[in-house]
Amino acid sequence: MRDQIHTEYKFKKDKFPSIHFNYELDCIGKNGSLIGAKSFDFNRSHQTVDNDISHYFALIASLSNKYETRPDENTFYLLADEPNVDNSRANEDIYRAINTNTLINIISPQKADLVTKKIKETGATL
């Protein structure tokens, strides 16, 4: 997969001036549209989850603009399990909101091979 797509790619604000933060994706590639994935843990503090999700959405918008794709043409994933409701009701609300959003697909980390399959099907590179 490494020859088709960047893995553990670090977006740094000094190289991507349209973002004001550093961000790392597990993988990112392009074949007309963008495809990417991020491992994510919803069982962290609400502030951390909210910040990281907001940055992910901002990164998707910035990359869509940079590579001249419409955000709804791209495929971005969160590899995450549903949060423990006892831990944070607010994080459960974020999880449900993302599940209704078409820009990011949440899939279980155990199904990460679906991302690999999608990458191979599209022949994504970057």
DSSP file with accessible surface (Angstrom, degrees, kcal/mol):
  #  RESIDUE AA STRUCTURE BP1 BP2  ACC     N-H-->O    O-->H-N    N-H-->O    O-->H-N    TCO  KAPPA ALPHA  PHI   PSI    X-CA   Y-CA   Z-CA
    1    1 A M    >>        0   0   82      0, 0.0     3,-1.9     0, 0.0     4,-1.7   0.000 360.0 360.0 360.0 -30.7    0.0    0.0    0.0
    2    2 A R  T 34  +     0   0  174      1,-0.3     5,-0.1     2,-0.2     0, 0.0   0.782 360.0  55.3 -59.0 -27.6    2.9    2.4    0.7
    3    3 A D  T 34 S+     0   0  145      1,-0.2    -1,-0.3     3,-0.1     3,-0.1   0.630 113.7  41.6 -80.8 -10.2    3.6    2.7   -3.1
    4    4 A Q  T <4 S+     0   0   46     -3,-1.9     2,-0.3     1,-0.3    -2,-0.2   0.698 124.3  13.9-102.2 -25.1    0.0    3.8   -3.7
    5    5 A I  S  < S-     0   0    5     -4,-1.7     2,-0.4   120,-0.2    -1,-0.3  -0.986  77.8-101.3-152.5 152.2   -0.7    6.1   -0.8
    6    6 A H  E     -A   28   0A  76     22,-2.2    22,-2.0    -2,-0.3     2,-0.3  -0.663  37.5-158.4 -78.4 132.3    1.1    8.1    1.9
    7    7 A T  E    S+A   27   0A  28     -2,-0.4    20,-0.3    20,-0.2    19,-0.2  -0.857  70.3   8.2-112.1 150.2    0.8    6.4    5.3
    8    8 A E  E    S-     0   0A 123     18,-2.9     2,-0.4    -2,-0.3    18,-0.2   0.908  87.5-175.6  48.1  50.1    1.3    8.2    8.6
    9    9 A Y  E     -A   25   0A  62     16,-1.3    16,-2.5    -3,-0.3     2,-0.6  -0.622  15.3-150.6 -84.3 129.2    1.3   11.5    6.8
   10   10 A K  E     -A   24   0A 120     -2,-0.4     2,-0.6    14,-0.2    14,-0.2  -0.890   1.1-155.8-104.6 116.7    2.0   14.6    8.8
   11   11 A F  E     -A   23   0A   3     12,-3.6    12,-2.4    -2,-0.6     2,-0.4  -0.825  15.5-163.6 -88.0 120.1    0.4   17.8    7.6
   12   12 A K    >>  -     0   0   98     -2,-0.6     4,-1.8    10,-0.2     3,-1.6  -0.908  23.2-133.4-111.0 136.7    2.5   20.7    9.0
   13   13 A K  T 34 S+     0   0  112     -2,-0.4     6,-0.2     1,-0.3    -1,-0.1   0.776 105.3  60.0 -61.0 -25.0    1.2   24.2    9.1
   14   14 A D  T 34 S+     0   0  126      1,-0.2    -1,-0.3     3,-0.1     8,-0.0   0.790 113.9  36.7 -74.9 -22.1    4.4   25.6    7.7
   15   15 A K  T <4 S+     0   0  157     -3,-1.6    -2,-0.2     1,-0.2    -1,-0.2   0.640 122.9  43.8 -99.1 -19.6    4.0   23.4    4.5
   16   16 A F    ><  -     0   0   16     -4,-1.8     3,-2.2     3,-0.1    -1,-0.2  -0.765  68.5-178.9-123.3  81.9    0.2   23.8    4.3
   17   17 A P  T 3  S+     0   0  120      0, 0.0    -1,-0.1     0, 0.0    -4,-0.1   0.667  73.4  72.3 -63.5 -11.7   -0.4   27.5    5.0
   18   18 A S  T 3  S+     0   0   78     -3,-0.1     2,-0.3    44,-0.0    -5,-0.1   0.539  94.2  62.5 -82.1  -2.8   -4.2   27.1    4.8
   19   19 A I    <   -     0   0    8     -3,-2.2    -3,-0.1    -6,-0.2    36,-0.0  -0.919  65.4-156.6-118.5 149.6   -4.2   25.2    8.1
   20   20 A H  S    S+     0   0  140     -2,-0.3     2,-0.3     2,-0.1    -1,-0.0   0.126  74.9  52.8-107.2  19.6   -3.2   26.7   11.5
   21   21 A F  S    S-     0   0   12     34,-0.1     2,-0.3    -8,-0.0    -2,-0.1  -0.945  80.8-110.8-147.7 160.8   -2.4   23.3   13.1
   22   22 A N        +     0   0   96     -2,-0.3     2,-0.3   -10,-0.2   -10,-0.2  -0.780  38.9 178.5 -92.5 145.9   -0.4   20.2   12.6
   23   23 A Y  E     -A   11   0A  15    -12,-2.4   -12,-3.6    -2,-0.3     2,-0.4  -0.993  17.7-150.1-151.6 141.8   -2.4   17.0   11.9
   24   24 A E  E     -A   10   0A  67     -2,-0.3     2,-0.4   -14,-0.2   -14,-0.2  -0.953   8.4-166.7-118.7 132.2   -1.5   13.4   11.1
   25   25 A L  E     -A    9   0A   0    -16,-2.5   -16,-1.3    -2,-0.4    13,-0.2  -0.887  26.1-133.4-109.7 149.3   -3.6   11.0    9.0
   26   26 A D  E    S-     0   0A  45     11,-1.7   -18,-2.9    -2,-0.4     2,-0.3   0.888  89.9  -8.4 -65.2 -38.4   -3.0    7.2    8.9
   27   27 A C  E     -AB   7  37A   7     10,-1.5    10,-2.1   -20,-0.3     2,-0.3  -0.989  60.4-178.3-158.4 153.3   -3.2    7.4    5.2
   28   28 A I  E     +AB   6  36A   1    -22,-2.0   -22,-2.2    -2,-0.3     2,-0.3  -0.977  13.7 155.5-152.4 139.3   -4.0    9.8    2.3
   29   29 A G  E     - B   0  35A   0      6,-2.3     6,-2.5    -2,-0.3     2,-0.4  -0.967  22.8-141.7-156.5 171.3   -4.1    9.4   -1.4
   30   30 A K  E     +CB 125  34A  54     95,-4.3    95,-2.7    -2,-0.3     4,-0.2  -0.998  25.8 159.1-146.0 135.2   -5.7   10.9   -4.5
   31   31 A N  S    S-     0   0   93      2,-2.3     2,-1.5    -2,-0.4    93,-0.1  -0.583  95.0 -46.7-147.5  78.8   -7.1    9.6   -7.8
   32   32 A G  S    S+     0   0   52     -2,-0.1     2,-0.3    35,-0.0    41,-0.1  -0.365 140.5  39.4  84.2 -56.1   -9.4   12.4   -9.0
   33   33 A S  S    S-     0   0   36     -2,-1.5    -2,-2.3    36,-0.1     2,-0.3  -0.760  94.3-103.6-117.2 168.4  -10.8   12.6   -5.5
   34   34 A L  E     -B   30   0A   0     -2,-0.3    41,-2.9    -4,-0.2     2,-0.4  -0.643  27.5-171.1 -92.9 148.6   -9.1   12.3   -2.1
   35   35 A I  E     +Bd  29  75A   6     -6,-2.5    -6,-2.3    -2,-0.3     2,-0.3  -0.997  18.0 153.7-137.0 133.5   -9.2    9.3    0.2
   36   36 A G  E     -Bd  28  76A   0     39,-2.1    41,-2.0    -2,-0.4     2,-0.3  -0.987  23.0-154.7-155.3 163.6   -7.9    9.3    3.7
   37   37 A A  E     -Bd  27  77A   1    -10,-2.1   -11,-1.7    -2,-0.3   -10,-1.5  -0.996   2.2-167.8-145.9 149.5   -8.2    7.7    7.1
   38   38 A K  E     - d   0  78A  39     39,-1.4    41,-2.9    -2,-0.3     2,-0.3  -0.993  21.5-133.3-138.8 123.8   -7.6    8.6   10.7
   39   39 A S  E     - d   0  79A  63     -2,-0.4     2,-0.4    39,-0.2    41,-0.2  -0.615  36.3-173.8 -70.9 139.1   -7.5    6.3   13.8
   40   40 A F        -     0   0   17     39,-2.5     2,-0.6    -2,-0.3    41,-0.4  -0.999  25.7-154.2-146.5 139.6   -9.5    8.0   16.5
   41   41 A D        -     0   0   80     -2,-0.4     3,-0.3    39,-0.1    39,-0.1  -0.948   4.9-174.0-115.8 111.8  -10.3    7.4   20.1
   42   42 A F  S    S+     0   0    1     -2,-0.6     2,-0.4    39,-0.4    -1,-0.1   0.541  73.0  82.7 -79.1  -7.2  -13.6    9.0   21.3
   43   43 A N  S    S+     0   0   63     40,-0.1     2,-0.2    39,-0.1    -1,-0.2  -0.201  73.1  93.8 -94.7  44.2  -12.8    8.0   24.9
   44   44 A R  S    S-     0   0   76     -2,-0.4    47,-0.1    -3,-0.3     5,-0.0  -0.644  92.8 -55.0-116.7-177.2  -10.6   11.0   25.6
   45   45 A S     >  -     0   0   64     -2,-0.2     4,-2.5     1,-0.1     5,-0.2  -0.227  49.5-120.5 -61.0 149.5  -11.6   14.3   27.1
   46   46 A H  H  > S+     0   0   78      1,-0.2     4,-3.0     2,-0.2     5,-0.3   0.904 113.1  54.3 -57.7 -42.7  -14.5   16.1   25.4
   47   47 A Q  H  > S+     0   0  160      1,-0.2     4,-2.4     2,-0.2    -1,-0.2   0.917 110.0  46.7 -60.7 -41.4  -12.3   19.1   24.6
   48   48 A T  H  > S+     0   0   55      2,-0.2     4,-2.8     1,-0.2     5,-0.2   0.933 114.3  46.6 -66.7 -46.2   -9.6   16.9   22.9
   49   49 A V  H  X S+     0   0    0     -4,-2.5     4,-2.6     2,-0.2     5,-0.3   0.948 114.1  48.0 -61.1 -48.0  -12.2   15.0   20.9
   50   50 A D  H  X S+     0   0   76     -4,-3.0     4,-2.4    -5,-0.2    -2,-0.2   0.926 114.0  47.0 -59.6 -45.2  -14.0   18.2   19.8
   51   51 A N  H  X S+     0   0   77     -4,-2.4     4,-2.4    -5,-0.3    -2,-0.2   0.936 113.5  46.9 -63.3 -48.2  -10.7   19.9   18.9
   52   52 A D  H  X S+     0   0   33     -4,-2.8     4,-2.1     2,-0.2    -1,-0.2   0.893 113.6  47.8 -64.8 -39.8   -9.4   16.9   16.9
   53   53 A I  H  X S+     0   0    9     -4,-2.6     4,-2.5    -5,-0.2     5,-0.2   0.929 111.1  51.2 -67.0 -42.7  -12.7   16.4   15.0
   54   54 A S  H  X S+     0   0   60     -4,-2.4     4,-2.3    -5,-0.3    -2,-0.2   0.921 110.9  48.9 -60.1 -41.6  -12.9   20.1   14.2
   55   55 A H  H  X S+     0   0   28     -4,-2.4     4,-2.8     2,-0.2    -1,-0.2   0.884 108.3  54.0 -65.8 -37.5   -9.3   20.0   12.8
   56   56 A Y  H  X S+     0   0    0     -4,-2.1     4,-2.5     2,-0.2    -2,-0.2   0.944 110.3  46.2 -62.5 -46.3  -10.2   16.9   10.7
   57   57 A F  H  X S+     0   0   48     -4,-2.5     4,-2.2     1,-0.2    -2,-0.2   0.917 113.7  49.1 -62.1 -41.8  -13.1   18.7    9.1
   58   58 A A  H  X S+     0   0   43     -4,-2.3     4,-2.5    -5,-0.2    -2,-0.2   0.902 110.5  51.0 -64.4 -40.1  -11.0   21.8    8.5
   59   59 A L  H  X S+     0   0    1     -4,-2.8     4,-3.1     2,-0.2     5,-0.3   0.928 108.5  51.4 -63.2 -44.0   -8.2   19.7    7.0
   60   60 A I  H  X S+     0   0    2     -4,-2.5     4,-2.5     1,-0.2    -2,-0.2   0.932 111.9  47.0 -59.2 -45.0  -10.7   18.0    4.6
   61   61 A A  H  X S+     0   0   55     -4,-2.2     4,-2.1     2,-0.2    -1,-0.2   0.927 113.7  47.9 -63.1 -43.6  -12.0   21.4    3.5
   62   62 A S  H  X S+     0   0   13     -4,-2.5     4,-2.7     2,-0.2    -2,-0.2   0.922 113.9  46.0 -64.7 -44.9   -8.4   22.7    3.0
   63   63 A L  H  X S+     0   0    2     -4,-3.1     4,-2.7     2,-0.2    -1,-0.2   0.891 110.0  54.5 -66.7 -38.4   -7.3   19.7    1.1
   64   64 A S  H  <>S+     0   0    2     -4,-2.5     5,-2.8    -5,-0.3     4,-0.2   0.920 112.2  44.5 -60.2 -41.9  -10.4   19.7   -1.1
   65   65 A N  H ><5S+     0   0  127     -4,-2.1     3,-1.1     3,-0.2    -2,-0.2   0.942 113.4  49.8 -66.7 -47.3   -9.6   23.3   -2.0
   66   66 A K  H 3<5S+     0   0  109     -4,-2.7    -2,-0.2     1,-0.3    -1,-0.2   0.894 118.9  37.2 -60.3 -43.1   -5.9   22.6   -2.6
   67   67 A Y  T 3<5S-     0   0   67     -4,-2.7    -1,-0.3    -5,-0.2    -2,-0.2   0.288 110.7-120.6 -96.8  11.1   -6.6   19.6   -4.9
   68   68 A E  T < 5 +     0   0  181     -3,-1.1     2,-0.3    -4,-0.2    -3,-0.2   0.903  65.6 134.1  52.7  50.8   -9.7   21.2   -6.5
   69   69 A T      < -     0   0   13     -5,-2.8    -1,-0.2    -6,-0.2    -2,-0.1  -0.929  60.8-111.9-121.3 151.9  -12.1   18.5   -5.5
   70   70 A R    >>  -     0   0  138     -2,-0.3     3,-2.3     1,-0.1     4,-0.6  -0.671  27.5-125.3 -78.8 137.3  -15.5   19.0   -4.0
   71   71 A P  G >4 S+     0   0   53      0, 0.0     3,-1.2     0, 0.0    -1,-0.1   0.869 110.3  56.7 -52.4 -36.4  -15.6   17.7   -0.4
   72   72 A D  G 34 S+     0   0   95      1,-0.3    -2,-0.0     3,-0.1     0, 0.0   0.602  99.7  60.1 -75.6  -7.0  -18.6   15.4   -1.1
   73   73 A E  G <4 S+     0   0   89     -3,-2.3    -1,-0.3   -41,-0.1     2,-0.1   0.622  94.8  81.3 -88.0 -15.5  -16.5   13.7   -3.9
   74   74 A N  S << S-     0   0   11     -3,-1.2     2,-0.5    -4,-0.6   -39,-0.2  -0.430  71.3-138.9 -89.1 164.4  -13.8   12.6   -1.4
   75   75 A T  E     +d   35   0A  22    -41,-2.9   -39,-2.1    -2,-0.1     2,-0.4  -0.958  25.8 171.1-128.1 110.2  -13.8    9.7    1.0
   76   76 A F  E     -de  36 104A   1     27,-0.6    29,-2.9    -2,-0.5     2,-0.3  -0.958  11.3-162.3-121.1 140.9  -12.5   10.2    4.5
   77   77 A Y  E     -de  37 105A  27    -41,-2.0   -39,-1.4    -2,-0.4     2,-0.5  -0.893  17.5-152.2-121.6 150.9  -12.8    7.7    7.3
   78   78 A L  E     -de  38 106A   0     27,-2.5    29,-2.8    -2,-0.3     2,-1.1  -0.995  16.1-150.0-112.8 122.8  -12.5    7.7   11.1
   79   79 A L  E     +de  39 107A  16    -41,-2.9   -39,-2.5    -2,-0.5     2,-0.3  -0.839  49.3 131.8 -91.1  97.7  -11.3    4.3   12.3
   80   80 A A        -     0   0    2     27,-2.2     2,-0.3    -2,-1.1   -39,-0.1  -0.999  53.7-130.4-152.8 149.7  -13.1    4.4   15.7
   81   81 A D        -     0   0   85    -41,-0.4   -39,-0.4    -2,-0.3     3,-0.1  -0.678  49.5 -87.2 -93.6 157.0  -15.3    2.5   18.1
   82   82 A E        -     0   0  106     -2,-0.3    -1,-0.1     1,-0.1    10,-0.1  -0.350  54.3-104.9 -61.4 139.9  -18.4    4.1   19.6
   83   83 A P        -     0   0    7      0, 0.0     2,-0.6     0, 0.0    -1,-0.1  -0.306  31.5-102.2 -68.3 155.4  -17.5    6.0   22.8
   84   84 A N    >>  -     0   0   86      1,-0.2     4,-1.5    -3,-0.1     3,-1.4  -0.671  27.8-149.1 -74.7 115.2  -18.3    4.7   26.2
   85   85 A V  T 34 S+     0   0   61     -2,-0.6    -1,-0.2     1,-0.3     7,-0.1   0.848  96.1  60.0 -59.7 -33.2  -21.4    6.7   27.2
   86   86 A D  T 34 S+     0   0  150      1,-0.2    -1,-0.3     2,-0.1     3,-0.2   0.803 104.5  52.2 -64.0 -26.9  -20.4    6.5   30.8
   87   87 A N  T <4 S-     0   0   85     -3,-1.4     2,-0.3     1,-0.2    -2,-0.2   0.932 130.4 -11.0 -75.8 -49.6  -17.2    8.3   29.9
   88   88 A S     X  -     0   0   22     -4,-1.5     4,-1.5     1,-0.1    -1,-0.2  -0.782  43.2-168.9-160.7 110.5  -18.7   11.3   28.1
   89   89 A R  H  > S+     0   0  144     -2,-0.3     4,-2.0     1,-0.2     5,-0.1   0.864  96.4  58.8 -63.2 -35.1  -22.2   11.9   26.9
   90   90 A A  H  > S+     0   0   35      1,-0.2     4,-1.9     2,-0.2    -1,-0.2   0.890 103.7  50.3 -64.3 -37.8  -20.9   14.9   24.9
   91   91 A N  H  > S+     0   0    0      2,-0.2     4,-2.6     1,-0.2    -1,-0.2   0.872 107.0  54.8 -69.4 -34.1  -18.5   12.6   23.0
   92   92 A E  H  X S+     0   0   11     -4,-1.5     4,-2.5     2,-0.2    -2,-0.2   0.908 106.4  52.3 -61.9 -39.5  -21.4   10.3   22.2
   93   93 A D  H  X S+     0   0   82     -4,-2.0     4,-2.2     2,-0.2    -2,-0.2   0.906 109.8  48.1 -63.3 -41.8  -23.2   13.4   20.7
   94   94 A I  H  X S+     0   0   24     -4,-1.9     4,-2.5     2,-0.2     5,-0.2   0.938 110.4  52.1 -63.2 -44.9  -20.2   14.2   18.5
   95   95 A Y  H  X S+     0   0   28     -4,-2.6     4,-2.1     1,-0.2    -2,-0.2   0.935 111.5  46.1 -57.1 -48.4  -20.0   10.5   17.4
   96   96 A R  H  X S+     0   0  105     -4,-2.5     4,-0.9     1,-0.2    -1,-0.2   0.896 110.8  52.9 -64.1 -38.8  -23.7   10.6   16.4
   97   97 A A  H >< S+     0   0   57     -4,-2.2     3,-0.7     1,-0.2     4,-0.4   0.918 109.7  48.1 -63.7 -41.8  -23.4   13.9   14.6
   98   98 A I  H >< S+     0   0    4     -4,-2.5     3,-1.5     1,-0.2     6,-0.3   0.895 104.3  61.0 -65.8 -37.3  -20.4   12.6   12.5
   99   99 A N  H 3< S+     0   0   86     -4,-2.1    -1,-0.2     1,-0.3    -2,-0.2   0.745 107.1  45.5 -62.0 -22.7  -22.4    9.5   11.7
  100  100 A T  T << S+     0   0  121     -4,-0.9     2,-0.4    -3,-0.7    -1,-0.3   0.484  96.3  93.4 -96.4  -4.0  -25.1   11.7   10.0
  101  101 A N    <   -     0   0   59     -3,-1.5     3,-0.4    -4,-0.4    -3,-0.0  -0.714  64.8-151.1 -92.1 138.5  -22.4   13.7    8.2
  102  102 A T  S    S+     0   0  114     -2,-0.4    -1,-0.1     1,-0.2     3,-0.1   0.565  86.0  70.5 -86.2  -7.2  -21.5   12.7    4.6
  103  103 A L  S    S+     0   0   44      1,-0.2   -27,-0.6   -28,-0.1     2,-0.4   0.775 103.3  36.0 -80.9 -26.8  -17.9   14.1    4.8
  104  104 A I  E     -e   76   0A   2     -3,-0.4     2,-0.5    -6,-0.3   -27,-0.2  -0.995  67.4-155.1-132.3 131.4  -16.5   11.5    7.2
  105  105 A N  E     -e   77   0A  69    -29,-2.9   -27,-2.5    -2,-0.4     2,-0.5  -0.911  12.7-146.1-103.6 127.9  -17.4    7.8    7.5
  106  106 A I  E     +e   78   0A  22     -2,-0.5     2,-0.3   -29,-0.2   -27,-0.2  -0.826  25.4 170.3 -93.7 126.2  -16.9    6.1   10.8
  107  107 A I  E     -e   79   0A  29    -29,-2.8   -27,-2.2    -2,-0.5     5,-0.1  -0.966  39.3 -97.5-131.7 153.4  -15.8    2.5   10.6
  108  108 A S    >   -     0   0   34     -2,-0.3     3,-2.4   -29,-0.2   -27,-0.1  -0.366  30.5-122.7 -64.0 142.5  -14.6    0.1   13.3
  109  109 A P  G >  S+     0   0   50      0, 0.0     3,-1.6     0, 0.0     4,-0.2   0.830 113.2  65.1 -56.6 -27.5  -10.8   -0.3   13.5
  110  110 A Q  G 3  S+     0   0  142      1,-0.3     3,-0.3     2,-0.1    -2,-0.1   0.680 100.2  51.8 -69.4 -14.5  -11.4   -4.0   12.9
  111  111 A K  G X   +     0   0  120     -3,-2.4     3,-2.3     1,-0.2     4,-0.4   0.120  69.8 118.8-107.2  21.0  -12.7   -3.1    9.4
  112  112 A A  T X>  +     0   0   33     -3,-1.6     4,-1.4     1,-0.3     3,-1.4   0.783  61.7  74.6 -58.4 -25.1   -9.7   -1.0    8.4
  113  113 A D  H 3> S+     0   0  106     -3,-0.3     4,-2.5     1,-0.3    -1,-0.3   0.760  83.4  67.8 -62.2 -20.1   -9.1   -3.4    5.5
  114  114 A L  H <> S+     0   0   80     -3,-2.3     4,-2.2     2,-0.2    -1,-0.3   0.872  98.6  50.6 -65.0 -34.9  -12.1   -1.8    3.8
  115  115 A V  H <> S+     0   0    6     -3,-1.4     4,-2.6    -4,-0.4    -2,-0.2   0.939 109.8  49.5 -66.9 -45.0  -10.0    1.4    3.5
  116  116 A T  H  X S+     0   0   44     -4,-1.4     4,-2.4     1,-0.2    -2,-0.2   0.921 111.1  50.2 -58.8 -44.0   -7.2   -0.6    1.9
  117  117 A K  H  X S+     0   0  122     -4,-2.5     4,-2.5     1,-0.2    -1,-0.2   0.924 110.4  49.4 -61.2 -44.3   -9.6   -2.3   -0.5
  118  118 A K  H  X S+     0   0   67     -4,-2.2     4,-2.1     2,-0.2    -1,-0.2   0.909 110.2  51.3 -62.7 -41.5  -11.1    1.1   -1.5
  119  119 A I  H  X>S+     0   0    0     -4,-2.6     4,-1.5     1,-0.2     5,-1.4   0.938 111.7  46.5 -61.1 -46.3   -7.5    2.5   -2.1
  120  120 A K  H  <5S+     0   0  130     -4,-2.4    -2,-0.2     1,-0.2    -1,-0.2   0.898 110.9  52.9 -65.2 -39.0   -6.6   -0.4   -4.3
  121  121 A E  H  <5S+     0   0  131     -4,-2.5    -1,-0.2     1,-0.2    -2,-0.2   0.877 115.8  39.2 -63.2 -38.2   -9.9   -0.1   -6.2
  122  122 A T  H  <5S-     0   0   44     -4,-2.1    -1,-0.2    -5,-0.2    -2,-0.2   0.635  99.9-132.7 -88.6 -14.8   -9.3    3.5   -7.0
  123  123 A G  T  <5 -     0   0   34     -4,-1.5    -3,-0.2    -5,-0.2    -4,-0.1   0.840  37.6-169.0  65.4  34.3   -5.6    3.2   -7.6
  124  124 A A      < +     0   0    0     -5,-1.4     2,-0.3    -6,-0.2   -93,-0.2  -0.196  17.3 160.7 -63.6 141.8   -5.1    6.3   -5.4
  125  125 A T  B      C   30   0A  78    -95,-2.7   -95,-4.3  -120,-0.1  -120,-0.2  -0.865 360.0 360.0-140.8 178.7   -1.7    8.0   -5.2
  126  126 A L              0   0   69     -2,-0.3   -95,-0.0   -97,-0.2   -92,-0.0  -0.999 360.0 360.0-147.3 360.0   -0.6   11.4   -4.0
